[in-house]
Structure formats: C-alpha cells, structure tokens
Amino acid sequence: MLRTPSVVLAAALLLGCCVLSHAFYLPGVAPEDYQKGDEVVVKAEKLNSVRTQLPYEYYTLPFCEPAKQKRSDEVLNLGEIMHGSRIHSTPYAFKVLEDEYCKILCTSTYTPDQIEEFAAMTEDDYRVHMLLDNLPLAMTHYFEHEDGEEASKVYEIGYKLGHLVAAQGDEEESEDASVYLNNHLRFTVLYHEDPSFEGYRIVGFEVEPFSVLHRPVKEKEFEDEECDGVEAGKDGKCALKTCSKENPVDAGFEDSQLLLDTHKESPSEVIWTYDVLWKPSPIKWASRWDTYLQMQDEQVHWFSILNSFMIVLFLSGLVAIIMIRALKNDFRRYEQQLDLESSEEHEETGWKLVHGDVFRPPRYTALLSVYVGTGVQVSLMACVVMAFALLGFLSPANRGSLMSTALFLFVFMGIFGGYHASRMYKMFRGTSWKKMTLITALMFPGTVFAVFFVLNLAIWGQRSSGAVPFGTLIALLFMWFGISVPLVFLGSYFGFKKKAIEHPVRTNQIPRQVPPHTWYMTPALTILVGGVLPFGAVFVELFFILSSIWLHQFYYLFGFLFLVLVILVLTCAEITVVMCYFQLCSEDYHWWWRSYLTSGSCALYLFCYSVLYYTTRLEITKFVSGLLFFGYMAIFSYAFFVVTGTVGFLSCLWFVRKIYASVKVD
C-alpha cells in the first residue's frame, strides 16, 4: 500500500511556493551571438487555425520556396511531430542590423485552384507560424490596464493568412465577404547588445501583415525571376508604384489591397514582399520569452487558488470532526462496552458492526487492481513532469519537450504500475497475476491508442500535418510493447513476490446482509456528489488549460497548476474519506469500488465542462474538428478518472485500515 511521508508533501509545497515567489528560467539552449552582416534565416513551422484544429505544413500552400540547394528541413522530436509541426526553411533571409524595405521575395502566378486554396484557408482563419533564432513570430498588441498603468505589450502568435471584408466594410464573417491575402510582411527584429558578450542577441521577432495590390513600374522586369530577392527600386531596378523605401506600405483601402478573386478563370499574379527593421531592446536574452508567456489574469488564478483552498479547509474541518469527535466517541463507547462486567450482551451499531465484512474482497478484484496500478503509473508520470516543468526544463524554447517527456515517463513508470497492481491483487487473494498484469499493461494504453488511432485516421483523411506518420506510430508501438509491457511485468513480479498485505480484522465466512439505503445514501447519488468538490477545486485553472490547448496559447503557469493539483489531491482524499465513513456508519461495507468512483466521478464533470467550453468558446464547424475535440477530451478525462480515483481509493484504504486497527474486536 502507498504511504506518502508528510515530509515529501511539505517539500513539494515549499518548492511550489519558491517557484511562485522567485521564478527562474532554464532555457535549454545556449544563446547565439550574431555579428553585423551575418545572415539569419527564417524558418516556417506550420499553418493552424482555432476553427479547424487541423495544422498543415507551410508549403501546403504554394508560398515562395528557397532555392533547392538552400532548402533544409529540421529533424523533429516526438513531441513536435505529435503537435503537427514540420519545420522548413524559407526564402526570407535577414542580415543582422541591416534594414530593408519592400524587398521582393518572389513573383508567383497561381491557377484558379490555388487561389481557391488561399481563399478557403483565409476563411477558416488560418495563421502562419514562423521561427527566427528559435523564437516564434508574433503580432503585437497592447493591453490597457484599468488602474492607469502603462500599457503592456502582448504577443499574438503567428499572423493571419488574410482577412475578410463584408460588403458594409466591416471585417466579419459573411458568405459574400471579400477575401484579401496578406502578401507584404513587415518584420521587426529586436536585438540586445551588452558589454558582457561580443555581438548581438535576438530577443524578439514581431510582424505586421499587409494586403497590397502591387503595381510594377515596368511589367517586363517581373516576368522573369530577376527581381526575386531584390529590394524594390534599388539602383532603379524592379521598382513598384505601391512600395519603396521612401514610401513604405501602410494599411490601405480596399481598392489597394490584394483581392482573391475566386471567380476568375485565368491565372492570377501575386508579388510577395517584406520589410525588415532591426530595433535595439533592453530585454536580456534570458528574459526574451517573458512577453510570450506574460500572464494577464493573475488575479483570476489567485482567486482560483483561494477558492480551492476554502474547499480544502471546509473538507479538512469535516474530516477533523469525524476523526476527533465522532470516531473518538465511538472508540470510547466501544471500550466501555468491553469493560462492563455484565452478562448482558451489548448490541454493536454503526461502522464497527461490519468489521467482519469490511475487508471482504469486492467483485472484479482484478479490474480494480488494474485501475489502481494504472492510476499510480499516470500519477507518478504527472508528478515527475510537474517537477521538470517547475524547474524550467520544459520551457516553450524546447518545443515538444512536454509531450515527449510525458510519453517517455509513462512508459518507464510502468514498473510502478505493475508493482502496485500486483500488491492490490495479492491483497485480494488473487492467483492469476499474469493475466492481471497483462490487462494492466494493455488496458489503459490500449484504449488511449485505439481512440488516438481512429482520430489519426480522420486527420489523415484531411491531409493534415497533425496526422502522426506511420514510422512514428511504429515507434510508439515499440515504446509500448518493447519497454512498457516488460516493465509492467517486472514490477508485477516483484510486487507479487512480497508478502500479502494483512488486514487488521478477520473476514467472516458468511457475508452480512446490507440494510436498505436511505435515498441520500444510494450509491449513484453519493458517487455523483463526491465528484463535485474536487472538480470545483480545479475548474477555473481548467479553463486556462483548455484555452492553451484549443486556442493555441502558451501555458507556463506551472506554479499555480502545482498548487491546484495539490489541492485536488487533498480534496479527493478528504471527500472520499468522508463519504466512506458515512457509508460504513449505514452498515454498508461495499466501499472498495465506491471509493474509487466517488473521487473519480469528477472526470465526468470535467468532460461535461469541456462540452460547455466547446459550445461557448470555440467556433468549430467541421465534423472532423469536433471529433478531434471530443476524442482528445475523452482521453484526458479518462486519465483524470484513473488518477483521481486512485487517490480516493488509496486514501480510503488507509482510513479504513486505521480505524479498524484501533478497535478491539472479539
């Protein structure tokens, strides 16, 4: 049985408080110093949309491509592949500290079908994501504070592929809206200079997109590729009427923007251009991610912590009343009955009456053991991931590190899952430990993989880069069957070799009949009620987590998340103990499964909340996108169920063993 020392919990709380009070940053990559005139290349990551949730490779659309000898693709880690990132080189090339205006990227001629592709993705609100020196491209906004403080800079990751303009002139959704393509980008590269190092360090990568209907001064110059990579108008070549160093691009009116005419049957020409501005910045390299990770709703997070803390105080008071008052009185009464020198038999009542049945093995002991072992495996994985995140090792600078770490840790934590599953199974006097171990190794990951594979097939059908390649699926299967399954069997072998957990009281041969339940103690009602408070402790933070996943925002508030998870564990443990005590007092000894389901039922509320979030916060219209949302939320809810259920079960097991070991039974 799991016994967590209080010193470990105290150390974990101290670590969380230290992270909140004094955050430190371990970026995972060394800074790169550039010299004036050095060339830095922009890399394209992907195209994505909050409306479709289907990422695509950058070159899914016919953007300008670099020369073949300069084109290169980065090797990605497992987490990046799972997120749908495919990093490619682009023809955008900057020279350090050299501003450029209206530089012609390329002139492309598109067929009507290609124009239709641009228009369709613009209507689906797709954004283009790029990288420079491992920093994501972002649009700049300023957040006004209500207290009159100076406005804070806020980044919006990526830039919109284009925009829609309705007939009335307002940018909004409309079937008759005109679609405009952003073909001119104004990049602003922020750099930091310091005497402590030689050169310059890039600390920001900003963009402002424009839609410009470029008009060449001389049409013939743009017929060939001689203008590609040339600054418009420099030395009198490749001049544009709409863009020059002296007359930079500005937000124009509709007649000067690049309209995508989807009804045109002839090819359309698009001139792609960009500006590059280098600006000094006081931001140091170690702090360059702060703007990306800036927290705008700090008071909301603290309110969430306070709300959850009050729930824990309420439950702790309730548990204290039970432990100190009710149980103490029970123990005193039972001891007085034993000390009475009278021949009259005293009838036992309450939870002591079921001492001969309270440790009777429940139905489906193997399945319960499997769920406990799986819960331990997932819980330990989450704890280690949280520890790495608190120390800064899983920063956004290490793209895909969070997903990769979680997958590898789940695989290697299989040894602890198998160990605890076999310990539970042997406590229930089970004998088919090999069969139980096989179920432990296959049930949870098998269910998750089956759902994931079906979703992956749906993404494949959309030709999205979010579809995991076949080779990666083989690697995942190898991690499962080649590493996880053997480790589960190894842990189960050592767990089953140990002596079985002995109960403090003997179990009667004939089971006692359970009296009828009152309406408020029916299993279904107590299970549903038991999940309300644990969910109430996390639902505010859950909103920010869902927003980071489905609205493609950064989430790096692991200090807050750590405190919320500690409160969740305490809430699950306390509510399960309270409900278990009431159940035993009503002479119902079938507490094994109910203790697991009582705290685990908060996963049902989590899934219901995700449905509410889907209907109120997201604008998903495609069937495949909705299928992805509910499929992944079902996986997340399932994992949440096994974790919270295991916490409640082990807490209740400790409580029951403790109280029955403290009474004298004839």
C-alpha positions in Angstrom: 0.0 0.0 0.0 1.2 3.5 -0.8 2.4 5.6 2.2 3.5 9.1 1.3 5.6 10.7 4.0 4.4 14.1 5.2 7.9 15.5 4.7 7.6 14.8 0.9 4.4 16.7 0.7 5.9 19.6 2.8 8.9 19.7 0.5 6.7 19.7 -2.6 4.6 22.6 -1.2 7.8 24.5 -0.4 9.1 24.0 -3.9 5.8 25.3 -5.4 5.9 28.4 -3.2 9.5 29.1 -4.1 8.7 28.9 -7.8 5.8 31.3 -7.4 7.9 33.8 -5.3 11.1 33.6 -7.3 10.8 32.2 -10.8 13.9 31.1 -12.6 14.5 30.2 -16.2 16.4 27.3 -17.7 16.0 27.7 -21.4 17.7 24.5 -22.5 19.6 26.2 -25.4 22.7 28.4 -25.4 22.4 31.9 -26.7 23.8 32.6 -30.2 25.8 35.8 -30.7 25.5 37.4 -34.2 27.8 39.9 -35.8 26.8 42.7 -38.0 26.0 41.5 -41.5 25.5 37.8 -40.5 22.7 36.2 -42.3 19.8 34.7 -40.3 17.2 32.5 -42.0 13.5 32.5 -41.1 12.0 29.0 -40.8 8.4 28.1 -41.3 6.7 25.9 -38.7 3.1 25.3 -39.8 -0.3 26.7 -40.6 -3.0 26.3 -38.0 -6.5 27.5 -37.1 -8.6 27.6 -34.0 -11.7 26.9 -36.1 -10.5 23.7 -37.7 -7.8 22.5 -35.2 -6.1 20.9 -38.2 -2.5 22.0 -38.7 -0.9 21.9 -42.1 2.7 22.2 -43.4 3.8 25.6 -44.5 4.2 24.5 -48.1 0.8 23.0 -48.3 0.0 26.4 -49.9 2.2 27.5 -52.8 4.3 30.0 -51.0 7.6 31.2 -52.3 10.2 28.5 -51.9 14.0 28.9 -51.4 16.5 27.5 -53.9 16.9 23.7 -53.7 20.5 24.0 -52.5 19.3 26.2 -49.6 16.2 24.3 -48.6 16.6 22.1 -45.5 14.2 20.5 -43.1 14.8 20.2 -39.3 14.9 16.9 -37.5 11.9 17.0 -35.1 11.5 15.3 -31.7 8.5 13.1 -30.9 6.5 15.9 -29.2 6.9 18.2 -32.2 5.6 15.5 -34.6 2.7 14.8 -32.3 1.8 18.5 -32.4 1.8 18.7 -36.2 4.9 20.9 -36.5 7.0 20.4 -39.7 9.8 23.0 -39.8 11.1 24.0 -43.2 13.5 26.7 -44.4 12.1 29.8 -46.3 13.5 32.3 -48.7 13.2 35.0 -46.0 16.8 35.9 -45.2 17.8 38.8 -43.0 21.2 40.4 -42.4 21.9 41.5 -38.9 21.4 45.2 -38.3 20.6 45.9 -42.0 17.1 47.3 -42.5 15.4 46.5 -45.8 12.3 48.0 -47.3 10.0 46.4 -49.8 12.3 43.5 -50.6 10.7 41.3 -53.3 10.5 37.7 -52.1 9.2 36.3 -55.4 6.5 36.8 -58.1 4.2 33.9 -58.4 1.5 33.0 -60.9 -1.4 31.0 -59.4 -4.0 28.9 -61.0 -7.7 29.4 -60.0 -7.5 26.2 -57.9 -4.5 27.6 -56.0 -6.3 30.9 -55.4 -9.3 28.9 -54.1 -6.9 27.2 -51.6 -5.6 30.5 -50.3 -9.2 31.8 -50.0 -10.5 28.7 -48.2 -7.8 28.8 -45.6 -8.2 32.5 -45.1 -11.9 32.0 -44.5 -11.0 29.3 -41.9 -8.9 31.9 -40.1 -5.6 30.1 -40.6 -2.4 31.7 -39.2 1.2 31.3 -40.4 3.8 30.4 -37.8 7.5 31.1 -38.3 10.7 30.9 -36.3 13.8 33.1 -36.0 16.6 32.0 -33.6 14.1 29.6 -32.0 11.6 32.5 -31.3 8.1 32.3 -32.7 6.8 35.1 -34.9 4.2 37.2 -33.2 1.8 40.1 -33.8 2.0 42.9 -31.3 -0.9 44.2 -29.3 -1.1 46.5 -26.2 -3.1 45.6 -23.1 -4.6 48.6 -21.3 -4.6 48.4 -17.5 -7.7 49.6 -15.6 -5.5 51.2 -12.9 -3.9 53.6 -15.4 -0.6 51.9 -15.6 1.5 51.9 -18.7 0.0 49.6 -21.4 1.7 46.1 -21.5 2.9 44.6 -24.8 1.0 41.3 -25.6 2.0 38.9 -28.3 -0.4 37.0 -30.6 1.5 34.1 -32.0 1.7 33.9 -35.8 0.0 36.2 -38.3 -3.2 35.8 -40.2 -3.0 34.5 -43.8 -5.5 37.1 -44.9 -8.7 38.8 -43.8 -12.4 39.1 -44.8 -14.2 42.3 -45.5 -18.0 42.3 -45.7 -20.0 44.3 -48.1 -20.6 47.0 -45.5 -16.9 47.4 -44.9 -16.7 45.7 -41.5 -14.3 42.7 -41.1 -16.7 39.9 -40.2 -17.9 36.6 -41.4 -20.2 36.7 -44.4 -20.8 34.4 -47.3 -20.5 37.4 -49.6 -17.4 38.8 -47.9 -14.3 39.6 -50.0 -11.1 37.7 -49.2 -7.8 39.6 -49.1 -4.4 38.0 -48.9 -1.6 39.3 -46.8 1.3 39.4 -49.2 3.5 42.0 -47.5 5.1 41.4 -44.1 6.9 44.0 -42.0 9.3 42.1 -39.7 10.7 43.8 -36.6 13.7 42.0 -35.1 14.5 43.1 -31.5 18.1 42.7 -30.5 20.1 43.2 -27.3 23.7 44.4 -27.0 25.7 44.2 -23.9 29.4 44.6 -23.0 29.4 41.2 -21.4 29.4 39.5 -24.8 30.5 40.3 -28.3 27.9 40.8 -31.0 24.1 40.9 -30.8 21.4 38.6 -29.5 17.9 38.3 -30.9 15.3 38.8 -28.2 12.1 39.4 -30.2 10.5 38.6 -33.6 7.5 40.7 -34.5 5.4 41.1 -37.6 2.8 43.3 -39.1 1.0 41.9 -42.2 -0.5 43.9 -45.0 -2.5 43.2 -48.1 -1.1 45.2 -51.0 -2.0 45.0 -54.7 1.4 45.7 -56.0 1.8 47.6 -59.3 5.2 47.4 -61.0 6.7 50.4 -62.8 7.9 48.2 -65.6 5.9 45.0 -66.1 8.6 43.3 -68.1 11.1 43.3 -65.2 8.8 41.0 -63.2 8.2 38.5 -66.0 11.4 36.6 -65.1 12.9 35.8 -61.7 15.5 38.5 -61.9 13.6 40.6 -59.2 13.5 37.8 -56.7 15.4 38.8 -53.6 15.9 42.4 -54.8 14.9 45.5 -52.9 12.2 47.2 -55.0 13.5 50.4 -56.7 17.1 49.9 -55.6 19.5 51.1 -58.3 16.4 51.8 -60.4 15.5 48.2 -60.8 12.3 46.3 -60.1 10.5 49.4 -58.9 7.0 49.2 -57.5 4.4 52.0 -57.5 2.9 50.7 -54.3 6.1 50.2 -52.2 9.6 51.7 -51.8 12.0 52.8 -49.1 10.7 56.3 -49.4 7.1 55.3 -49.5 6.6 52.2 -47.2 3.5 50.1 -47.2 0.7 51.3 -44.9 -2.8 50.0 -44.2 -4.6 50.9 -47.3 -8.2 50.9 -48.5 -10.0 48.0 -50.2 -9.1 49.2 -53.7 -5.3 49.0 -53.0 -5.5 45.6 -51.3 -4.9 42.2 -52.9 -8.3 40.7 -53.5 -8.5 36.9 -54.1 -11.0 36.6 -57.0 -12.2 33.0 -56.8 -14.5 33.6 -59.8 -11.6 34.5 -62.1 -10.8 31.6 -64.6 -7.4 32.9 -65.7 -4.2 32.7 -63.7 -3.5 35.4 -61.1 -0.2 37.0 -60.3 0.9 37.8 -56.7 4.0 39.8 -55.8 5.3 38.8 -52.3 7.3 41.5 -50.5 8.6 42.2 -47.0 10.4 44.8 -44.8 13.0 44.1 -42.1 13.5 46.5 -39.3 16.2 46.0 -36.6 15.5 47.7 -33.2 17.6 47.7 -30.0 15.8 46.3 -26.9 16.7 46.4 -23.2 15.3 42.8 -22.9 18.0 40.3 -22.0 18.3 37.1 -23.8 17.3 35.0 -20.7 14.1 37.0 -20.4 13.1 37.1 -24.1 10.3 34.6 -23.6 8.6 36.7 -20.9 6.4 38.7 -23.3 5.2 35.4 -24.9 4.4 34.0 -21.5 3.0 37.2 -19.9 0.1 36.4 -17.6 -2.8 38.9 -18.0 -5.2 37.2 -15.5 -3.1 36.8 -12.4 -5.9 37.8 -10.1 -8.1 35.1 -11.6 -5.5 32.5 -10.8 -5.2 33.7 -7.3 -8.9 33.7 -6.9 -8.9 30.1 -8.2 -6.3 29.1 -5.6 -8.3 30.9 -2.8 -11.5 29.2 -3.9 -9.9 25.8 -3.9 -8.2 26.4 -0.6 -11.5 27.3 1.0 -12.9 24.0 -0.2 -10.0 22.1 1.3 -10.5 24.0 4.6 -14.1 23.0 4.6 -13.4 19.4 3.9 -10.5 19.3 6.4 -12.8 20.6 9.1 -15.3 17.9 8.2 -12.7 15.2 8.4 -11.4 16.6 11.6 -14.8 16.5 13.2 -15.1 12.8 12.1 -11.7 11.8 13.2 -11.6 13.7 16.5 -15.2 13.8 17.6 -17.2 11.0 16.1 -14.5 8.4 16.0 -13.2 9.3 19.4 -16.7 8.9 20.9 -17.1 5.7 19.0 -13.9 4.3 20.4 -14.8 5.4 24.0 -18.2 3.8 23.8 -16.9 0.5 22.4 -14.2 0.3 25.1 -16.8 1.0 27.8 -18.9 -1.8 26.5 -15.9 -4.2 26.6 -15.1 -3.2 30.2 -18.6 -3.7 31.5 -18.7 -6.8 33.8 -22.1 -7.8 32.9 -23.6 -10.9 31.2 -25.9 -8.8 29.2 -24.8 -8.7 25.6 -24.4 -5.2 24.1 -25.5 -4.9 20.5 -23.0 -3.3 18.2 -24.0 -0.4 16.0 -22.5 1.8 13.3 -19.3 1.1 11.4 -18.0 -1.4 14.0 -20.8 -3.7 13.2 -19.4 -4.5 9.8 -15.9 -5.3 11.0 -16.3 -8.9 9.8 -17.1 -7.9 6.2 -15.4 -4.5 5.7 -12.3 -6.2 4.1 -14.3 -8.8 2.1 -12.9 -8.7 -1.5 -15.2 -6.9 -3.9 -16.4 -8.2 -7.3 -13.9 -7.8 -10.2 -10.9 -7.6 -7.9 -8.5 -8.0 -10.9 -10.1 -5.0 -12.7 -9.9 -2.8 -9.5 -6.2 -3.8 -9.1 -5.6 -2.8 -12.7 -7.2 0.6 -12.3 -5.2 1.2 -9.1 -1.9 0.3 -10.8 -2.7 2.4 -13.8 -3.6 5.3 -11.6 -0.3 5.1 -9.8 1.5 4.9 -13.1 -0.2 8.0 -14.6 0.0 9.9 -11.2 3.8 9.3 -10.9 4.2 10.4 -14.6 2.3 13.6 -13.9 4.3 14.3 -10.7 7.7 14.0 -12.4 6.5 16.1 -15.4 5.4 18.7 -13.0 8.7 18.7 -11.2 10.6 19.1 -14.5 8.2 21.9 -15.5 8.7 23.7 -12.2 12.4 23.6 -12.7 12.1 25.2 -16.1 13.3 22.2 -18.2 10.0 22.1 -20.2 10.1 25.7 -21.3 8.5 26.6 -24.7 12.0 27.1 -26.0 12.3 23.3 -26.1 9.4 22.7 -28.5 7.7 19.4 -28.0 9.6 18.6 -24.8 6.4 18.4 -22.6 4.7 15.8 -24.8 8.0 13.8 -25.3 8.7 13.8 -21.6 5.2 12.7 -20.7 5.3 9.8 -23.2 8.7 8.5 -22.1 7.8 8.9 -18.4 4.6 7.0 -18.8 6.5 4.1 -20.4 9.1 3.9 -17.7 6.6 4.3 -14.9 5.0 1.0 -15.9 7.2 -0.8 -13.4 5.5 1.1 -10.6 2.1 0.5 -12.1 2.7 -3.2 -12.3 4.1 -3.3 -8.8 1.1 -1.7 -7.1 -1.4 -3.6 -9.2 0.0 -6.9 -8.1 0.2 -5.7 -4.5 -3.5 -4.9 -4.6 -4.3 -8.2 -6.4 -2.4 -10.3 -3.9 -4.2 -8.4 -1.0 -7.5 -9.6 -2.6 -6.1 -13.2 -2.6 -6.0 -13.3 -6.4 -3.9 -16.1 -8.1 -4.0 -15.3 -11.8 -1.4 -12.5 -11.5 0.0 -12.9 -15.0 -3.4 -12.4 -16.6 -4.0 -9.4 -14.3 -0.6 -7.9 -15.3 -1.3 -8.3 -19.0 -4.5 -6.4 -18.5 -2.6 -3.7 -16.6 -0.1 -3.3 -19.4 -2.7 -3.2 -22.2 -6.0 -1.8 -21.0 -5.3 2.0 -20.4 -2.7 2.5 -23.2 -4.7 0.2 -25.5 -7.8 2.3 -25.0 -6.0 5.5 -25.5 -4.1 4.2 -28.6 -7.3 2.9 -30.1 -9.0 6.3 -29.8 -5.9 8.1 -30.9 -5.6 5.8 -34.0 -9.2 6.5 -35.1 -8.6 10.2 -34.7 -5.4 9.9 -36.6 -7.2 8.2 -39.5 -9.6 11.2 -39.6 -6.7 13.6 -39.7 -5.0 11.6 -42.4 -8.2 11.9 -44.4 -7.8 15.7 -44.2 -4.2 15.5 -45.3 -3.2 17.5 -42.2 0.4 17.6 -40.8 -1.3 16.8 -37.5 -1.5 13.1 -38.6 1.2 11.1 -37.0 3.3 9.4 -39.7 3.4 5.6 -39.9 7.0 5.5 -38.7 6.1 7.4 -35.6 3.2 5.0 -34.9 5.7 2.1 -35.1 8.0 3.9 -32.7 5.1 4.4 -30.2 4.1 0.8 -30.5 7.7 -0.2 -29.8 7.8 2.0 -26.7 4.6 0.3 -25.6 5.3 -3.3 -26.3 9.1 -3.2 -26.1 9.6 -1.1 -23.0 6.3 -0.5 -21.1 4.9 -4.0 -21.1 8.1 -5.7 -19.9 8.5 -3.1 -17.2 4.9 -3.7 -16.0 5.6 -7.4 -15.8 8.8 -6.8 -14.0 7.1 -4.6 -11.4 4.3 -7.0 -11.0 6.7 -9.9 -10.5 8.4 -8.1 -7.6 5.1 -7.0 -6.2 3.6 -10.5 -6.2 6.7 -11.9 -4.5 6.2 -9.8 -1.5 4.1 -10.9 1.4 0.4 -10.0 1.0 -1.0 -7.0 2.9 -2.6 -8.3 6.1 -5.9 -6.7 7.3 -6.3 -5.6 10.9 -9.5 -7.7 11.4 -10.6 -11.1 10.1 -13.3 -11.5 7.5 -16.4 -13.7 8.3 -17.1 -16.7 6.1 -20.7 -15.7 5.6 -21.3 -12.2 4.2 -23.6 -9.9 6.2 -26.7 -8.6 4.6 -26.6 -4.9 3.8 -29.7 -3.0 5.1 -31.7 -0.9 2.6 -30.2 2.5 1.8 -31.8 5.8 2.6 -32.4 7.9 -0.5 -29.4 10.2 0.2 -27.0 7.3 0.6 -27.7 5.5 -2.6 -24.5 4.6 -4.5 -25.3 6.6 -7.6 -26.1 9.8 -5.7 -23.1 9.6 -3.3 -20.7 9.0 -6.2 -22.0 12.0 -8.2 -22.0 14.2 -5.2 -18.4 13.1 -4.3 -17.1 14.5 -7.6 -18.5 18.0 -7.3 -16.0 19.4 -4.8 -12.8 18.0 -6.5 -14.0 19.5 -9.8 -14.8 22.8 -8.1 -11.2 23.0 -6.9 -9.8 22.9 -10.5 -12.4 24.2 -12.9 -11.0 27.7 -13.0 -7.5 26.6 -13.9 -9.0 24.1 -16.3 -10.4 27.0 -18.3 -6.8 28.3 -18.9 -5.5 24.8 -19.7 -8.2 24.2 -22.3 -7.6 27.7 -23.8 -3.9 26.9 -24.2 -4.7 23.6 -26.0 -7.5 24.6 -28.2 -6.8 28.4 -28.7 -3.1 27.7 -29.3 -1.9 29.8 -26.4 1.2 29.3 -24.3 0.6 27.9 -20.8 3.5 28.2 -18.4 1.9 28.8 -15.1 3.1 25.6 -13.6 3.5 27.2 -10.1 -0.3 27.8 -10.0 -1.0 24.5 -11.5 1.1 22.7 -8.9 -0.8 24.3 -6.1 -4.1 23.5 -7.7 -3.1 19.8 -8.2 -2.0 19.6 -4.5 -5.4 21.0 -3.5 -7.1 18.5 -5.9 -5.3 15.6 -4.3 -6.3 16.7 -0.8 -9.9 17.3 -1.8 -10.2 13.9 -3.5 -8.7 12.2 -0.4 -10.9 14.0 2.1 -14.2 13.8 0.3 -13.7 10.1 -0.2 -12.9 9.5 3.4 -16.0 11.5 4.5 -18.3 9.6 2.1 -16.7 6.2 3.1 -17.3 6.9 6.8 -21.0 7.8 6.2 -21.3 4.6 4.2 -19.8 2.4 6.9 -22.0 4.0 9.5 -25.0 3.0 7.5 -23.7 -0.6 7.7 -22.8 -0.8 4.0 -19.4 -2.5 3.6 -19.2 -2.4 -0.2 -16.8 0.5 -0.2 -14.0 -0.7 -2.5 -15.4 0.3 -5.9 -17.4 3.2 -4.4 -14.3 4.9 -3.0 -12.7 4.7 -6.4 -15.7 6.0 -8.3 -16.5 8.8 -5.7 -13.4 10.8 -6.4 -13.1 9.6 -10.0 -16.5 10.9 -10.8 -15.0 14.4 -11.1 -13.8 13.3 -14.5 -17.4 13.2 -15.6 -17.8 16.8 -14.6 -14.6 17.6 -16.5 -16.0 16.1 -19.7 -19.3 17.9 -19.2 -17.3 21.2 -18.7 -15.4 20.5 -22.0 -18.8 20.3 -23.8 -19.8 23.6 -22.3 -16.4 25.1 -23.3 -16.9 23.7 -26.9 -20.3 25.4 -27.3 -19.4 28.7 -25.7 -15.7 29.4 -26.5 -14.9 27.6 -29.8 -16.2 28.2 -33.3 -15.6 24.8 -34.7 -17.8 23.9 -37.6 -16.2 20.9 -39.3 -17.2 17.4 -38.2 -13.6 16.1 -38.1 -12.6 19.1 -35.9 -15.4 18.4 -33.4 -14.4 14.7 -33.4 -10.9 15.6 -32.6 -12.0 17.8 -29.7 -14.3 15.3 -28.1 -11.9 12.4 -28.8 -8.9 14.1 -27.1 -11.1 15.4 -24.2 -12.3 11.8 -23.7 -8.7 10.6 -23.4 -7.9 13.5 -21.0 -11.0 12.7 -18.9 -10.1 9.0 -18.8 -6.6 9.8 -17.5 -8.1 12.2 -15.0 -10.5 9.5 -13.8 -7.8 6.9 -13.1 -5.6 9.5 -11.2 -8.4 10.9 -9.0 -10.0 7.5 -8.5 -6.7 6.0 -7.3 -6.1 8.9 -4.9 -9.5 8.4 -3.4 -9.2 4.7 -3.2 -5.8 4.7 -1.5 -6.9 7.4 0.9 -10.0 5.4 1.8 -8.0 2.2 2.2 -5.6 3.9 4.6 -8.6 5.3 6.6 -10.4 2.0 6.9 -7.3 0.1 7.9 -6.5 2.8 10.5 -9.9 2.9 12.2 -10.4 -0.9 12.3 -6.9 -1.4 13.7 -7.7 0.9 16.6 -10.7 -1.0 18.0 -10.8 -4.3 19.9 -12.8 -7.0 18.3 -13.8 -10.2 20.0 
